């Protein structure tokens, strides 16, 4: 869920118009129907003014709301499927002044569940950023975001905590700077912070609270305009402040990760671009030693635009996860559940601009995960592991009949197979439609 190594990629470029209009491969419940709204807001911004205000509404039908396994019964008093209605108010700006650029977006959300009203909630999402540059060769970016939404539903050891409403708040801040040393070389510095907090006051939920600080220092070489090579040293330090409950409160678990990242980008032609990352890192936990990791991660991506209206994106990645939770097993023993020790993902995505007002997208994603858990009882220690494989199909369409009006629909279908002691198979599908109206001043 929370990736421990986001260092060298903190200075990524802002998404293009086509990317902002695409539904993510996996979205948390009520946010499924709204992400396409708030993220698409700048797309409809008028050229004559940087300010906008608007409103949106969406309806989502979710088949497996609680993320239950195929053989897992629906809790008494709850519905396995549900219809979610989301309303939102939108506002923001994107302004250039001199060499600088400032931007901000805000979305206030109201989410209503037809069959499981216990999950009704108010959420929000906000982001702000500043791109700056000096007269010389120094430039950078300051950006931050905060999001409050219903947390994802998870089940561990057959112990279902999905029937409880938990609002999760994620705050992220990043700062980056680039200094041109000579014509072909640049020095890059990145700093970042991430904080995750949960509203539900239960040990198995408080254990998900998470803080992390990132830093990296690297050099980028651009021998020609079509080629970039990078080398960076990175470090992450973080902790779970409420990792395990004790007689006097909670015991924290801290970790440290050091890595070296090699990156490259090659524009093979006017229509094709390839990027790659190879990282070697070591992660050490003070208490949760089964989460220690030493090895190679990375990604390989290919973006191809054979025609002006068609864009294809293929990406293969291998990364470690950051979602090890402290909890109790069915026998009341303290335990640790790691739901993505190593994750391998292959993703295909295609965008097609049918006309200036209509666009479509489709995606296919394969995910292979290794999961593990360790019961930390001093008398009866034991461990469990498993693997799961997921296939996710998605498709969507966007229609903008007017500059201030945007509408669309998204659908997705997920199927997961599993083996081992703690992984479980599941099926899920969802369908959502939305409409948005926006005014510029």
C-alpha positions in Angstrom: 0.0 0.0 0.0 2.7 2.5 1.0 5.8 2.1 -1.0 9.0 2.4 1.1 11.0 3.7 -1.8 9.6 6.7 -3.7 12.8 8.7 -3.7 14.3 8.9 -7.1 10.8 9.2 -8.7 9.7 12.2 -6.6 10.5 14.5 -9.4 8.2 12.9 -11.9 6.5 15.0 -14.5 2.8 16.0 -14.1 0.4 13.7 -15.9 -0.7 14.6 -19.4 -4.2 15.4 -20.3 -4.9 11.8 -21.5 -3.4 10.4 -18.2 -5.6 12.6 -16.0 -8.7 11.2 -17.7 -7.8 7.6 -17.2 -9.3 5.5 -14.3 -6.5 4.0 -12.1 -6.1 0.2 -12.1 -7.3 -0.1 -8.6 -9.3 2.5 -6.6 -10.6 2.6 -3.1 -14.4 2.2 -3.1 -16.1 5.6 -3.1 -13.0 7.2 -4.6 -13.6 5.0 -7.7 -16.4 7.2 -8.9 -14.8 10.5 -8.0 -11.1 10.2 -8.9 -11.9 10.8 -12.6 -13.8 14.0 -11.5 -11.4 15.9 -9.3 -8.3 14.9 -11.3 -9.9 15.8 -14.6 -10.8 19.3 -13.3 -7.8 21.1 -14.8 -8.5 19.6 -18.2 -11.6 21.7 -18.6 -10.0 24.9 -17.5 -10.5 27.8 -19.9 -7.5 29.3 -21.6 -8.4 32.8 -20.4 -8.5 32.2 -16.7 -6.6 30.0 -14.3 -9.4 29.7 -11.7 -12.3 27.2 -11.7 -15.1 26.1 -9.4 -17.5 23.2 -10.1 -19.6 20.3 -8.9 -19.9 16.7 -9.7 -22.0 13.6 -9.1 -21.3 9.9 -9.6 -23.0 6.6 -9.0 -20.9 3.4 -8.5 -22.1 -0.2 -8.4 -19.7 -2.5 -6.5 -20.1 -6.2 -6.5 -17.8 -7.1 -3.7 -17.7 -4.1 -1.4 -16.0 -5.8 1.6 -13.4 -7.5 -0.5 -14.5 -10.9 0.7 -13.0 -14.2 -0.4 -14.9 -16.6 -2.7 -15.7 -18.9 0.3 -16.1 -16.2 2.9 -19.7 -15.5 4.1 -21.1 -12.0 4.1 -21.3 -10.7 7.7 -24.8 -10.6 9.2 -26.5 -7.3 8.6 -24.3 -6.4 5.7 -24.7 -6.6 1.9 -22.0 -8.0 -0.3 -22.7 -5.6 -3.1 -23.7 -2.0 -2.9 -24.6 1.2 -4.8 -22.5 4.2 -3.9 -23.6 7.8 -4.6 -21.0 10.5 -4.5 -21.4 14.3 -4.7 -18.5 16.7 -4.7 -17.6 20.4 -4.8 -14.5 21.3 -6.8 -12.3 24.3 -6.9 -8.7 25.2 -7.9 -6.3 27.3 -10.0 -3.2 27.0 -12.2 -1.3 30.2 -12.6 1.9 31.3 -14.3 3.8 34.3 -13.0 7.3 35.0 -14.4 9.4 31.8 -14.2 7.1 30.3 -11.6 3.9 28.3 -11.7 1.5 27.8 -8.8 -1.4 25.4 -8.7 -4.0 24.0 -6.3 -7.0 21.7 -6.4 -9.6 20.9 -3.8 -12.5 18.4 -3.7 -15.1 18.1 -0.9 -16.9 14.8 -1.1 -20.1 13.2 0.3 -20.4 9.4 -0.1 -23.6 7.5 0.5 -24.0 3.7 0.5 -27.5 2.4 -0.3 -27.3 -1.0 1.5 -24.5 -0.5 4.0 -25.2 2.9 5.4 -22.7 2.5 8.2 -20.0 3.4 5.6 -21.6 6.8 4.8 -18.8 9.4 5.0 -17.5 12.8 4.2 -14.1 13.0 2.5 -11.8 15.5 0.9 -8.8 15.6 -1.4 -6.5 18.6 -1.8 -3.2 19.3 -3.5 -0.9 22.3 -4.1 2.4 22.8 -5.9 4.9 25.4 -6.9 7.3 25.0 -9.9 10.2 27.5 -9.5 13.3 28.5 -11.5 16.1 31.0 -11.1 17.9 33.0 -13.8 20.8 30.4 -13.7 20.5 26.7 -14.0 18.6 25.9 -10.8 15.0 24.9 -10.8 12.7 22.8 -8.5 9.3 21.9 -7.3 7.4 22.1 -4.0 4.2 20.0 -3.7 1.9 18.6 -1.1 -1.3 16.7 -0.9 -3.8 15.4 1.7 -6.6 12.9 1.2 -9.2 11.6 3.6 -11.4 8.7 2.4 -12.8 5.4 3.5 -9.9 2.9 3.9 -9.6 -0.2 1.8 -11.3 -3.4 3.2 -9.0 -6.2 4.2 -9.4 -9.5 5.9 -6.6 -11.3 7.9 -6.7 -14.9 9.2 -10.4 -15.0 8.6 -10.9 -12.2 11.1 -13.2 -9.7 9.4 -12.7 -6.1 10.4 -14.3 -4.9 7.2 -17.6 -4.2 9.0 -16.1 -1.2 10.7 -15.9 2.2 9.2 -12.4 3.6 9.2 -11.4 6.9 7.6 -7.8 7.0 6.5 -5.9 10.3 6.1 -2.8 10.4 3.9 -0.6 13.5 3.8 2.4 13.8 1.5 5.0 16.5 1.0 7.8 16.6 -1.5 10.6 19.0 -2.4 13.0 18.6 -5.3 15.7 20.7 -6.9 17.8 20.4 -10.1 21.0 22.2 -10.6 22.8 22.2 -14.0 26.5 21.5 -13.4 27.6 21.7 -17.1 25.7 21.4 -20.3 25.1 17.6 -20.1 25.0 17.0 -16.4 22.6 17.9 -13.6 22.5 17.4 -9.9 19.2 16.3 -8.4 18.1 16.5 -4.8 14.8 15.1 -3.4 13.2 15.3 0.0 9.8 13.7 1.0 7.5 12.9 3.9 4.5 10.7 4.1 2.1 10.3 7.0 -0.9 7.9 7.3 -3.4 8.0 10.1 -6.6 6.1 10.8 -9.7 7.2 12.7 -10.8 3.8 14.1 -9.4 3.3 17.7 -8.7 -0.4 17.5 -5.2 -2.1 17.8 -5.5 -3.9 14.5 -6.3 -0.6 12.8 -4.1 1.8 14.7 -1.2 -0.5 13.7 -1.6 0.8 10.2 -0.6 4.4 11.2 2.6 5.1 9.4 5.3 7.8 9.0 8.1 8.0 6.6 10.9 10.4 5.5 12.8 10.2 2.2 15.9 11.7 0.8 18.0 11.1 -2.3 20.9 12.7 -4.1 21.6 11.9 -7.7 23.3 12.9 -11.0 21.6 13.0 -14.4 23.5 12.8 -17.7 21.9 13.9 -21.0 24.3 13.2 -23.8 21.7 14.1 -26.3 18.1 15.4 -26.2 16.6 12.0 -26.7 18.7 10.2 -24.0 18.8 10.5 -20.2 20.8 8.4 -17.7 20.6 8.8 -13.9 22.3 7.5 -10.8 21.0 8.2 -7.3 21.6 7.2 -3.7 18.5 7.1 -1.6 17.5 6.5 2.0 14.1 6.0 3.7 13.5 6.0 7.5 10.1 5.3 8.9 8.1 3.8 11.7 4.8 2.4 12.7 4.1 4.2 16.0 1.3 1.8 17.1 2.8 -1.4 15.8 1.9 -3.7 18.7 -0.2 -3.0 21.8 1.4 -3.3 25.2 0.2 -3.0 28.8 1.1 0.7 28.9 0.2 1.7 25.3 1.8 0.8 22.0 5.3 -0.4 20.9 6.7 1.2 17.8 8.6 -0.5 15.0 11.1 1.4 13.0 12.8 0.6 9.7 15.6 2.0 7.5 16.1 1.4 3.8 19.2 2.3 1.7 19.2 1.9 -2.1 21.0 2.8 -5.2 18.9 3.6 -8.3 19.9 3.5 -11.9 17.4 5.2 -14.3 17.3 5.8 -18.1 15.0 7.2 -20.7 15.4 6.9 -24.4 13.2 8.5 -27.0 13.6 6.0 -29.7 11.6 7.9 -32.2 9.0 10.7 -32.4 6.3 8.1 -31.5 8.2 5.8 -29.0 9.8 6.3 -25.7 11.4 3.7 -23.3 12.2 4.2 -19.7 13.8 1.9 -17.1 14.8 1.8 -13.5 17.0 -0.8 -11.6 17.4 -0.5 -7.9 19.3 -2.5 -5.3 18.3 -1.9 -1.8 18.4 -3.2 1.8 15.5 -2.7 4.3 15.9 -3.5 8.0 13.1 -3.5 10.6 13.8 -3.3 14.4 11.0 -5.6 15.4 9.4 -7.1 12.3 12.5 -8.9 11.0 10.5 -11.1 8.6 9.9 -7.9 6.6 13.6 -7.4 6.0 14.4 -7.3 2.3 17.6 -7.3 0.3 17.4 -7.5 -3.4 16.7 -5.9 -6.8 13.6 -4.0 -7.8 12.8 -2.0 -10.9 10.6 -1.2 -13.8 10.6 -1.1 -17.6 8.1 1.0 -19.5 7.3 1.6 -23.2 5.1 4.5 -24.4 4.1 4.3 -28.0 1.9 6.7 -30.0 1.5 5.3 -33.5 -1.1 7.9 -34.4 -2.0 11.3 -33.1 -5.1 10.0 -31.4 -3.8 6.7 -30.2 -1.5 6.1 -27.2 -0.3 2.8 -25.8 1.5 2.3 -22.5 3.2 -1.0 -21.4 4.9 -1.4 -18.0 6.6 -4.2 -16.1 7.6 -3.6 -12.5 8.9 -5.3 -9.4 8.6 -3.6 -6.0 8.4 -4.1 -2.3 5.3 -3.2 -0.4 4.8 -1.2 2.8 1.8 -2.7 4.4 2.9 -4.8 7.3 0.3 -4.6 10.0 0.2 -5.6 13.7 -3.0 -7.4 14.6 -4.4 -10.3 16.7 -5.0 -13.8 15.2 -8.2 -15.7 16.1 -6.6 -17.1 19.2 -5.7 -13.7 20.6 -2.0 -13.9 19.8 -0.2 -10.8 18.5 0.7 -11.2 14.8 2.1 -9.4 11.8 0.5 -9.6 8.4 2.5 -8.5 5.4 0.2 -8.2 2.4 2.7 -7.4 -0.4 6.3 -8.4 0.5 7.2 -8.5 -3.2 4.8 -7.4 -6.0 5.3 -8.1 -9.7 3.0 -6.2 -12.1 2.5 -6.2 -15.9 0.2 -3.5 -17.2 -1.1 -2.6 -20.6 -3.1 0.6 -21.2 -4.5 2.2 -24.3 -6.0 5.6 -24.9 -8.0 6.6 -28.0 -9.2 10.1 -28.8 -12.3 9.4 -30.9 -12.9 13.1 -31.5 -12.2 16.4 -29.8 -15.1 15.7 -27.4 -14.9 12.0 -27.0 -12.1 9.7 -25.7 -11.9 6.1 -24.6 -9.5 4.0 -22.6 -8.9 0.3 -21.9 -6.5 -1.5 -19.6 -5.3 -5.0 -18.6 -3.2 -5.6 -15.5 -1.6 -8.8 -14.1 -0.3 -8.8 -10.5 1.7 -11.5 -8.7 2.3 -11.0 -5.0 4.1 -12.9 -2.2 2.4 -12.5 1.2 3.6 -13.5 4.6 2.7 -13.3 8.3 4.4 -14.1 11.6 2.7 -14.8 14.9 4.9 -13.3 17.6 3.8 -15.4 20.6 6.9 -16.4 22.7 5.6 -19.9 23.4 4.0 -20.9 20.1 5.7 -18.8 17.4 4.7 -19.7 13.9 4.7 -18.3 10.4 2.4 -18.4 7.4 2.8 -17.5 3.8 1.0 -17.5 0.5 0.9 -16.2 -3.1 -1.9 -14.6 -5.1 -2.3 -13.7 -8.7 -4.8 -11.1 -9.9 -6.1 -10.1 -13.3 -7.8 -6.7 -13.7 -9.7 -5.6 -16.8 -10.8 -2.0 -17.1 -12.4 0.3 -19.7 -13.8 3.8 -19.7 -15.1 6.7 -21.8 -15.1 10.5 -21.4 -17.5 12.9 -23.2 -17.1 16.7 -23.1 -20.0 18.2 -25.1 -19.1 21.7 -23.7 -16.0 23.2 -22.3 -17.5 23.3 -18.9 -19.2 19.9 -18.9 -17.6 16.4 -18.6 -19.3 13.0 -18.3 -18.1 9.5 -18.4 -18.4 5.9 -17.3 -15.9 3.3 -16.1 -16.1 -0.4 -15.6 -13.6 -2.9 -14.1 -13.5 -6.6 -13.4 -11.0 -8.4 -11.1 -10.3 -12.0 -10.5 -7.7 -13.3 -8.0 -6.4 -16.9 -7.5 -4.4 -17.8 -4.4 -2.3 -20.5 -2.8 -0.9 -20.9 0.6 -2.1 -20.4 4.2 -3.2 -16.8 4.3 -3.9 -15.8 0.7 -7.5 -16.2 -0.6 -9.2 -16.0 -4.0 -11.8 -13.4 -4.7 -13.8 -11.9 -7.5 -15.1 -8.3 -7.9 -16.5 -6.0 -10.5 -17.7 -2.4 -10.5 -19.4 0.0 -12.8 -19.6 3.8 -12.4 -20.9 6.9 -14.2 -20.3 10.5 -13.4 -21.1 14.0 -14.6 -19.3 17.3 -13.9 -20.0 20.9 -14.4 -17.3 23.6 -14.1 -17.1 27.3 -14.3 -14.0 29.5 -14.8 -13.6 33.1 -13.6 
